[in-house]
Amino acid sequence: MGTNEGDCRVVVVGAGAGGTLVATHLVTALSSRFRVELVDPAPTTGRGQAYSTTDERHLLNVPASGMSAFPRDPEHFLRWLRNHHDPKFQPHDFAPRAVFGRYVESLLTTATEFPGNARLVRRRAEVVDITGSGSGFVVDLSDGERLEARAVVLATSNRPGTAWAPAALAGDDRLVADPWTQPIPEVGDVLMLGSGLTMVDLAISADRPDRTIHVVSRTDAVPQPHVLPTTPPVPPPPGITRTQGLDALRSSLAAHVDETVGSTGDWRAAIDGLRPVTAQLWRGLSEADKRRFISEDARRWDVHRHRMAPATARRFDAIADGGRLQRHRGTLADVRPDAHALHVTLDDGTTLRVAAVVNCTGPVGSIAADPLLTRLAQTGLVRPGPAGLGIDTSDDGRILGTLPDTVPFLAVGSLRKGNMWESTAMPEIREQAYDVARVVSRSMHGESRRRPVDPYGLTLSAGADAADRYNDALGRLLRLQGGVEEGLAEAVAADEGFVQAHAALALLGHEWGANTHWAASLRAAHRAASERHLDDRESSFLDAVTTRLRSDEATGAAALLRHVRLFPRDALAVSVAVPTVAFGGLTSGSQTAELVESLGRSYGDDWWYAGQLAFVRQDQERWAEAEELSSYALSVEPASGHAVHARAHVFYETGDHTAGLAWLDEWIRTRGPEANHRSHFSWHAALHELMQDDVEAVRRRWRRELAPSVVSGSRVVVDSGALLWRGRVTGAWTEDLPVAEVREQAPAEWLTAPSTPFAAMHGAVLLAADGDASALTALAEQSARSQEAVFRDVVAPLCRGLVQVVEERWNAASATLTDVVRTMAQLGGSKAQREVVEDTLVHALAMAGRNAEAAAVLDERLSRRSSALDARRRAAVAGTLTRS
């Protein structure tokens, strides 16, 4: 193209909400040497058809809390509403569409007010042609202007079509073909063809005391209403994205809705829970099934997915209840106009006399309905999308045609419906607008190739080889396999400027305590960041890691959790935030459940997420759900450590020790050698053997898989030491306990200055197994002085109770540990791990002769699950009771 203004110009075609948001991001991202041309013949900006209404009764069909224009600032629209519309506006309220249009326009206006930003030119003309020219484009406008540009973004909306209109009606000016630009007569009955959200809004506007509004549609289905308060989304059933064929998908979805109604009473939660997988479900259908869905299912989907605001539903119902609205199922068979009215005959023979026919059929999705797209299709710059909807695009919005993907030609909004199905609502539009603007901005700065991404689509600012090594390391982390830090080290060796990998090494080194060089990794990340243009997720991750590593525990945890809220698909950050077999995490108990459950809207039926959710479900004692989720995850990824962990707990807590042991042994044999925490899975297997009262099997497993010669680090405390103490207090394994070997290999800080209550519990148990009352007393005193309440209120009493056990002061120990057991959930870890404290209490009660109390604890446990060991202990206590 040569050196001219086109080298610094971006043309955005379409000034509706999508195009305006793209322009806003571009104006903000580019410097003043660039120009953004926003081209649309409409007199307004930021409104399009959806928000061009001036009737304040036309409300958004999504609450204000879901309508922010910025993906990383979900409350932005709500704050704007309170500042510019109504200071008392609530998150669950539904704002007028016109107000939202003003909001979108204001964003672009604000962006243009900063002198350092790119210049904006708003052209009120129509684009009639776009041609490739060298490494850029020539854009021809209806006013004769010709613009040279380096990048073009198509953000046009689909136009309403009237191919359904009989010839006599098509040429009559009483056909309101585009009701958002043409008036509806003030007098006389009207017929509205179509029964979607457009019809609902127009019926409210057109309602008159002396008028009947006739609504004609093939299905007679109108949008369902929202219900307040809303029911949280229910995640889709595991494996739904792997369903083969439309018929099987229908069956799965019907079952999902039925189960959700049974558990919540609200089908909406099921539909809303499908949002993260909708595009996957659509892409998984064959071309024939996509067309079948459009023909047979799309209307039913739309009326349930795109719902009316409650106030809108009340207004619409009032019109119908007042007898001013009549619904007809069918189509127009004939229209006979005369000077006074349109005489309409429906296909069932019904005749209606109306002043106008209003087109509410919605936009036509095919290329043929748009002159510009038709022209571009003829030249090969675009091609039809799947099922004939919109135009074909890649996942990042690049238009697929004759142009190479190094030339920035992209699309947002309804044009991408063929590839995504759901591509018109604000949650989709805002993500697309941001992502497309980012691609264009990079191309304007000379970056023509796509950046690599991680398994969840997050950008990696690195070379392809380094990105591959990073993704391999991330996969190992998600599967709970070894070699994670080694893989990240290989990634930074392949690309020294790989900020994400440096920061990940720093974070994992700090959290796991295995890498003493985490500070150097953090410094390397900052050095690299000063020389590389980062994605906003990468910048946020580096900021969060820096805060986590350079501040106090609470501040650091809050920073990382905030990053997870902003970027929930950052699986590496989530892995650190959620407690796992690695006994880390920034949350516990109900906080963990809330965090993991909130991620469902981002991960759908992803196998790794299913494993995480399975562990939450088993902790909630929802065994069947946990088994279903873990089995699904393992069917997709047999090495999924989180799913194995969850399933191991299900087997244990339901007392299925024989099956659980057999399954675990096979997994340990085939997949265990790669597992990063394989000793913990061996601990689970040993626990099954212990519950079966098979002491010899426990001893053999100890020597083979849990002895200090094969277990190192903190796991020797958590798995090896805890098992020895449990063997002692249950009377299963009391002689020749190799406690000294375990203590010799244990990290010193776990016994003297543990960083978490979980670590303190296990350190205390190992000290008790070694009979070290002095060290337990010191740990109790240190915990009592802690600023953290769990140390003071739970760990300190636990240590004192264990001192009393070591000193054989059984009554005192019984009283102390009884209180600890009531509050020990705060210690973290799993119920199976904390059970060692309960076992110690039973031992103390029995030794104190308080057999009825010991029996009660065992009875409660046996009522939940079978255990030969506990049954034997219960029988021993019962025998003592009988003799006394």
N, C-alpha and C positions, 0 to 999 in steps of 0.2 A: 504493500500500500504506500510505502514511502513515509517520510517523516512529516506529519501534519497533525492537526488537532484530533483526527480520528485515533491516533495512537493513545490518546488520553481520555477517550470518550466511551461511556457505557450507555446503551440504549435499553430502557425498560419499557416494554410494550404492554400497556394496561395499567390504569391508575386506580384499580379497586384496592381492596385491603391487601391482597397478596403483593401486587406490584408496588404499592406505596411502602409496605414494610421492607421489601427488597431495596427500594431506593433509600429508605431511611438508614438501613444498615450500611449501604454503600457510601452514602454521604458521610457517615460517621467513620467508616474504616479507611477511606481514601483521603489524601491530602488535597490542598486547594489547587494543585496543578491538574487535577482530574475534573472531568465534567460528567454529571449524571443527567441524562435526558429522559424524562418521564413522559411518555407519549400516549395520549388517550383523548378522543373527541369529547368525552363527558365534561360538563361544566364544573363538576366537583372533583375533589381528590380524596381518595381513601374510602370511598363509599361503595362504588360498584352497585350491582343490583341488590345485594343483600342489605346494605345499610343506607340506601338512598332515600328511603321513606322519610317523610316529615311527620308522620302520625306517631305521637308519643305512646299510643296504645300498642304499637308493634314492638314486641319485646324480643330480646335474644332468647334462644332456646337452650342456653347454657348459663348457669349462675355466674355472677361476676367473678367468683374465685377461680373460674376456669377460663377466663377470657383475656388474660394478660397477653400483650403482644410480644413479650420477651420470654424466651424459654427458661432463662435462669433467674427470672424475677417474677414469680407467680402472683405476687400481690400488687404488681405495678398498676394494673387497671383499677383495682379497688382503691388504691391511694389516689389515683387520678379522679375517680368518681367523687371521692370525699372532698377533694380540693376544688373540683370544677362543676359538680352537679348537685350532690346532696351529701353533706357532712355526716349524715346518719346511715349512709348506705351500708348494708351488711353483706358478708361474703355469699350468703345463700340467696340474696335478692337477684332478680333478673332485670337488667338495665334495658332501656329503650334502644332499639337498633340505631335510631338516628344519633343518639348520644355516643354509641360506639363508633359510628362513622366520624364524628367530630374528634374522638379520641385518636383514631388512627391518623387523621389529617394533622392533628397537633404534634404527633411524634415527628413527622417529616418537617414541619415548620420549625420545631425546636432544634432539630439536627442542622438545619440550614443557617441558624443564627450564629454558629461558631465560625469565626473567620478562617480558622485553619482547616476546616472540613472541605470536602469536595463541593464544587459549585453545582447547584441544581437548576435545570431548565425544564419548565413545565410546558409542554407543547400540546395544545388542544387541536389535534388533527388525528387522522386515521393512518395507520401504517398499511400501505397497499402492496408492498413487496420488500423482500429482504434477499440479498444476493451475497454470496461469498466473494471476497476480493482479497487475494493474497492471504495474509494471516488475520484478516478482519472481515468486516461486513460493509455493505452499502445498504442503507435503509431509506426507502422511498416513501414519502408522506403524501396524503391526499391534497395538501395545499401546494404541492410542487417542490417542497424542500427535499433535499437529498443529504442524508447524514452519513458520514463515515464513522465507523466505530470499531473498537477492538473486541468488544463483548456485547452480546445481546441476550436479554432475558425476556421470554414470553410469559406474560402473566394475564393473558386475556381470559375472560370467562366465557363459558359456552352460551350461545344465544338461544332464546326461545324459538321453537319452530311451530309452524302452522300447517304442516303437510297433512294433518288430519282434517282440515277444514274442507267441507264441500265447496265446489266451485262458486256457487251462488253466495256463500259466506265469505270466501277468501277475498273477493273484490269489494266487499261492503265495509264502509268506514265504521259500522257498528260492531265490527270484530275488534276487540281490544287485544291486539296481538302481543303487546308488551305492556302489561298493566303498571309497570313502574315508571314508564315514560308517557303513557296515554291515560287520560282521565276516564273514569267510569261514570256513565250518566247519573245525574242526581235523581231522576224521576223514572219510574217504571221498574218492573221486575227484571232481574238479570240472571243469566245462566253462567255458572263458572265450571269450566271443563278441567277436571283434575281436582284431587282432594288432599293435597299435601299442605305443607306449612304456608306456601304462598296463598292458597285458597283461604286458609284460616285467617291470615292477616287481612286479606282483601275483604273477606266477609265482614270482619269487624268494622272496617272502614266504610263499607258500602251499606251497612245496616241502616234501615229507615223504618219508622213505625208502620208505614203503608206499603212496604215492599216485601216481596218474597224472593229469597235468594235460592235458586235451584243449583244443586251441586251434582254434577254427573261424572262418574268415573267407572272404570271397568270393574274395580274391586269393591267400591264403596268403603274403602278403608281410610280412616283419618288418623293423623298422628296421635299417639298416646300421650298423656300428660306426665310431667314430672310429679313426684310426690315428695313432700318435705315432712320430716327430715329425711334425707337420702340414706339409703342403705349402702355401706361400703361395698365396692366391687368384689365379687367372688372370683378368684383365679380360675382360668379355664381348666378343664380336665387334663391330666397329664397325657402327653402324646397326641393332642388333638391336631397339631400342625403336621403330623405324619399320617393323618387319615387319608385313605386312598379313595377318591371319587366323591361326587356330590351326594349320592344316596347315603353313603356311610357317614359323611359329614353331617347331613341332616339328622341322622339318628343320634349321633354324638351330641349335637347341639340341643336336641330335644331333651335328651337325658340330663344334660347339664342344667337346662332351665328347670326341669322338674325337680331335680335335687336341690337347686338353689331356692326354689319356692318352698320346698319342704323344710329347709333349714332356716330361711330368713323371712319367708312370706312375701318376697318381692322378686319378680322376674327381672326387674331392672338391674339388679346387682349382677345377674348372670350376663346380660348383654354388655354392661359396662366393663365387666371383667375380660371380655373378649378383645377389648381395644388393642392391647399390645400385640395380639397375634392376628388381627384382621387381615393385614397385608399379606402375611405368610399363608393364611388360609386361602386367600384369593389367588395368590401366585401358585399354590399347590394344585389348583384345579386345571384340568385340561381346557383347551380352547372351547371344545364342545360343552363342557360342564359350566364354563363361565357364561356362555350364551344361554344355557338352560337356567342358570341361576338368575340372570337378568330377566328372563321371560317368566319364570315360575316363582321366584322367591324374593326378588329385589324389593317389591312393594311392601311385602310383610316385614322385611328387614328395616326398610326406611321408617315405617310408622312406629316401630319399636325403638330403633336406634336414635332417630332425630325427633325428639319429643317437644311438646308444647310447655311453655312456662305455666305454672299453676293459674296465674291470673288470666293468661290468654285462654286457657281451657274453660275457666269460669265464664268469661265473656262469650266465648263461642257457644257453650252450652246454654247460656241465657237466650241467645238468638234462636236456637233450635227449640228450647222449651217454650218460647213465646210464639211458636208457630210461624216464625218468619224465615225458616230455613228448611228446605226439603231436599233430601238426598235420593238420588236415583242411581241404580246400578245399570250401566250400559254404555252405549256410544251414540254419537250423533249419526242418524241415518239420512236425514234430509233437512235442509233449511230453505224456507221460502220467505224472502224479504218482501215487504210492501212499504208504503210511505210511512206507516205508523209504527211498525214493529217487525221483529223477526219471528217467524212461525217455525219452530223447531220440532222435528219428529225424532224420537229416540228409537233405537232398534227393537224395543218391545212394543212399539206402537203409541207410546205416550206422546201427546202433543203439548207444547208449551209456547206461550206468547211472551216474549221478552224484549226489553229495550236494547240489550247488548249481550254478546257472548264474550266472556272474559277468558283469555288463555291462561290457565294455571297448570299447564302440563309440565312446566319446568324446562330446563335447557336441553338442547339436543347435543348429544355427546360426540357425534361423528364429525370428522374433518369436513365433510361435504357441506355442513351447515355454516361454515365460516369461510368467506372469500379469501382471506389471507392464508389460512391453513391449506385451502385448496390449491392456491398458487404455490405455496412452499412444497406441497406434496408432489406437484407436477415437476418441480425442479430437483426433487430428491432430498431437500434439506430436512424434511420431516417425513414420517410414515405413520400409518395408523397404529394406535396402541392395541394391546390385547383386547379381544372381543369387539374390536371396532370403536373402542372408547378413547377419545382424546388422541394424543400422540405418544409414540414410544419413547421412553426415557430410561436412563440407568438409575441406580439407587440414589446417586447424589444429584439427580436432576438434569444431567447432561442429555440433550436431545440426540436420539439415535437416528442417523441418516447418512448422507454421503460425506459429511464433514468429519475429519479426524477428531478424537476426543481432546486433543491438545488445543483446539479452537473453542473458546468459551461461548457456547450456545446452549442455554439452559431454559428450564420451564418450572413454574410453580403453579399450584392450585389445581383446578378441575381438569386442566390439560393432562394431568398425570393419573387420572382416574383409572385408565386401562391397566396401569401397572400396579396401582395401590388400592383400588376400589374406594377406600375412604380417603378423600383428598380435597375436601371442601370446608371442613370445620376448622375453627381457629387453632386447636391444638396441633393439627397437621400443618396448617398454613404457616404458623409462626416458626416451626422447626424448619420447614422447607425454605422459607424466606431467609432465615439466618444462614443455613447451610449453603444455599446458592450464592448469597452475597459473599460468603467466605471464599468460595471457589473463584468467583469473579475477582475479588480483591487480590488474591494470590496471583492470578493470571496477569493482572494489571501490573504487578510487581515483578513479572518475569518468570513466575513459576508455572510451567505448562503441564507438567506431569502430575497425576494424582498421587497424593501421599498414601503410604500404606496405612492400614487400619488394623486394630486388634480384633479378636473374635466377636466383639460386640459393636463393631462399626466405629469405634473411637479412633480419631486420627493419631498417627504416630509420626512425629517429625524426625524422621531418620531414613537412612538408606534401606533398600529392600532386604539386604542380607541381615542387617542389624535388627530390623523389624521382625524377620522370621525367627531369629534367635530369641527375641523378647517374647514373641507369641508362644514359642515352645516352652519357655520358662513359665509364662502365665498359665499355660495349659497344665503344667506340672503342679503349680500352686493350686489350681482349681480342683485337680484330681487328688490333692494331698500326697504328691509324690516327691521324692528327693530330687536334688539337682537344681532347685529353683535359683539359688544365689549364684551357682556356677553358670547357669544359663544367662542370667542378667549380666554377669561379668563378661561373658562372651559377647553379649550385645554391645556393651560399651567399648569393648576392644575392637569390634567391627566398625563402630562409629563413635568416636570420642565426644562428639557433640550431642549425643543422644540423651537429652535431659530427662525424659521419662524413666529410662532405665537407671540412670544415676540416682534419681530420687527414689525409685523403687528399692534399689539396693540399700539406700540409707534408711528407709522406713522399715524394711524387713530386718535389717541388721539390728536396729534399735529395739523393735518389738520382740524379736526372737532371742536376742542376746547372744546370738551365735557369731555375729560379725562385729568385731571390735573396731572396724574401720568405717563405721557409718558416718562419722563426722567428715571424714575425707570425701566420702561419696556425696554428701550434701554440698560440700564446697565445690566439687566437680560439677554438680548439677547447676549451681548458680553461675559458675564460669561459662558453662555451655549456653545457658539461657541468655546471657548478655550478647551472644553472637548468633542466635537463631530465632527466627520468628515462630513463636509457639501458637498452637491451638489454645483456645480459652480453657479447655479442660486440662490441658497440660500445665498451663499457668496456674490454674486453681489447685491442681494436685501438688505442684511445687510449693505454693504458698501454704497449703495445709500441712504438708510434711515438715516444712520449716518451722511452723508454729508448734507442731507436735513435738519436734525434737529440741526446740529451744525455749520452751516455756513449761509451766507446771502441768501436772497431769490433767486437771479439769479443763484448762484453756486449750491444751493440745488435743484432748479428746473432742471438745466442742468444734474445733477447727476441722478435724477430719470428718466428723459427722455432718457438718455443714456442706463439705465438699460432696459427700455421698448424696445428700438431699438434692444438690444442684446437678450432679452427674451420677444418677443411680446405676447407670450401666458401666461404671468404672469398677469392674469386678475385683481388681486388685485392692482398691481402697475398701470395698465392702468386705473382702476377706479378712482384712485387719480389724474392721469395725465389729464384726460378728464373732462371738465366742465359738470356737470349734474344738476339735480334738487337740489342737495346738494350745488350748486353754488360754488364749489371749482374749482380745475383744475389748470393746469400749462400752458395751452395754451388758445387762444381765436380766434374767427373768422376763417380766412383762415388757421391759424396754426392748429386749432383743426380739421378742415376738412382734411387737409393733413395727420395728425397723424392717424385719424380714418380710412381714406381710405387706408393708407399704411398697416393697420392691416388685410385687407381682405385676403392677401396671406397666413395668418396664421390661420384665423378663419373660412374661407369659409362661410357656411350658418348656423353657430352656432346662436342659438336664441338670446343669450345675445348680441353678436356682431351685429345682425340684428337690435336690438333695438337702439344701439348706432349709427349705420349708418343711421337709420330712422330719428334720431334727426338732424343729419348733413344735410340730404336731405331736411327736412322741413325748416331748416335755409337757404338753398340754393333756397328755393321756388320751389323745385321739389316735388310737393304735391303728385302726383300719386305714385312716387317711395317710398316716405315716408309712404304712406298709405299701400302699398303692403308689405313693410318690417315690419312695426309695426304689421300689421294683421298676418303675418306669425309668428313673434316672439310670439305673444299672443296665436296663435293656438298651439304652442309647450309648452309655459309656460304662463298660464293665469295671473300669478302674476308678470310678467315682468314690473317693474316700468318704465324702460327706454322706452319701447314700448308704454306704456300708456301715458307717457309724450309727446312723439313724436306725437302720434295720437291726443291727446288733442290739440296740436298746429295746426295740420292739420285742424281739425274741426273749430278752431277759425279763422285761417287765410283765410280759404275758405268761411267763413260766414255761415257755416252750424250749426247754433246755436241750433236749435231744436233737431236735431239728436245728436249733440255733447253733449248737456246737458243730454239727456236721457241715452246715453251710459255711460257717466261719473258717473251719479248718480247710475247706476246699479253696476258699478265697485267699486265705493266708498262703496256701501252697502255690497258687497260680499267680496271684497279683501282689501278695505281701512283700516279696523282695524289692519291689519298686516303691512301696509306701514309705512316706516320710516319717510316719509315726506308727510303724508296724507293731511296736511293743504294746501299744494301746489296744490294738485288735487282739493281740495275744492275751492281754489282760482280760478282755471280754470273754475270750474262749475259756480262760482259766476260771473265770467267775461262773460260767455254766458248769464246769467240772466240779467246782466247790459246791454249788447248789445241789448237784447230784450226789454230794458227799463222797466223791471219788478222789480221795486225798492223794493216792499214788499217781493219778493222772495229773493232778496239780503239780506235784513234785517233778514229774517228767517234763512238763511244759516249762516250769521254772528253769530247770537246768538247760533246756533247749532254746528257750526264747526270751526269758525274763531275767536271767542272772546278770550281774554287773559286767560280766565279760562280754555280753552281747548287747547291753543297753547302756546308754550314756546320757549325760546331761540331766536335765530336769525330769526326764521320763523315768529315770531310775528311782526317783522319789515318788512320782505320781503313780506309776504302774507297779514297779517291783516292791518298793517299801510298803505301799498301802496293802498289797496282796498278802505280804507276810503278817502284818498286824491283824488283818481280817482273819487269816488262818489261826492266829493265836487266840483271839477273843471269842471265836466261834468254837474253839476246841477241836478244830479239824486238823491243825498242823501246829503242834506246840513245841516239839523238840527239834533241836539242830537247826534252828532258824538262822540263816546266814545274814543276820542284820548288820553285823560289823562290815561285811563286804559292801553292802549297799551304802552304808553311811560314808564309807571311805570314798566312794565314787560320786556321792551327792554334791551338787554345787553348794559351797559354803553359805552363800547368802540365803538359800532356801531354808536353812536351819537357824540362821542368826538374824537376818534382816530381810525377810521375804517382802516382795514388792506388792503382792496382792493377797487378799484374804484366802483365796483358793490355794496359793502357794503356802501360806501360813498353815492352813489346815493339814496339808500333806507333810510339811516339815515337822509339825507337831506330832503327827502320827508316827513318823519314822523315829523321832526322839523317844516317844513312848515305847516303841518296839525295842529300842536299845536300852530302855530303863534309865534314861538320863533325866532325872527329876530336876537337876540343877539347870540344865540347858532349857528345859521346859519352863522353869520359873523365870529365867531371864527373858524368854520370849513372851511370857505372859505380862511381865512388867513393861517391856517395850511396847507391846500392843496396847496396854492400858493408857500409855502416854500418847498414843497416835492421835493425829487430828482427824483421822477417818473413823466414822462411827462404827463401821462393821468390825474394825480391829478392836475397838474398845468394848463393844457390846457383845460380840460373838467370839472372836479369836481369843481374847484374854480369858474369858470364862472356860473356853474349850481347853486351853493350856492348863488352867488350874484343875479342871476335872481330870485331865490325863495325869497330872502330878499325883492326884489323889488315887488314881488307879495304880500307878507305879508303886506308890507307898502303901497300897492295899487298904486304903481307908474307904471301904466300899460304900457305906451309907452316905458319906460326904460326896463321893464320886457320883452316886446315883442321883442325888439331889441336884448337883451342879450340871450334870449331863442331860438331865430331864429338861432343864431350862434351855440348854444349848440346842437340843433337838428341835424345839419349837421355833427357833429363829434361824436355823442353819441354812435355809435357802439363800440367805444373803451371802453365803460364802462363795457362791458361784459353782461352776461345774455342773455335773448331772446328778440326778437323784441317786443313781447307782454308785457314784463316787462318794456322795455325802453319806450314804448308807453305812459306811464304816464307823461313823460316829454313833449311829443307832445300834450297830452291833456291839460297840463298846459299852453302851448303856445297858443292853440286855445282859452282857457279861457282868457288869457291876451289880445290877439288881439281883442276879442269881447268886453271886458271891456274898451279897449282903443278906441273903435269905428272904428277899422280897420277891418270892416266886410268883405270886399272883400278878404283880406288876410286870414282871418279865414275861409271863404267859400272855398278858394282854397285848404287849407290844408284838409278840410273835403271832398271836391270833390275827391282829390287824394286818400284818404282812402276808400271812398265809391266805387271808381272804382275798388278797389281790392277785397272788400267783403261787404256784406250787413250788416246793423246794424240799428235797429229801433231807438236806442239812437242817433247815429250820424245823421240819417236822420232828427230826430226831431231838433237836434242842427242846422243842415244845414238850415232847414226851418225857424228857429228862426232868424238866421243870414240873410237869404234872405228877411224876413219880414222887418227887420231893414233897409236893403238896399233899399227896395221899398219905405218905408216911408221917407227915406232921399232923 
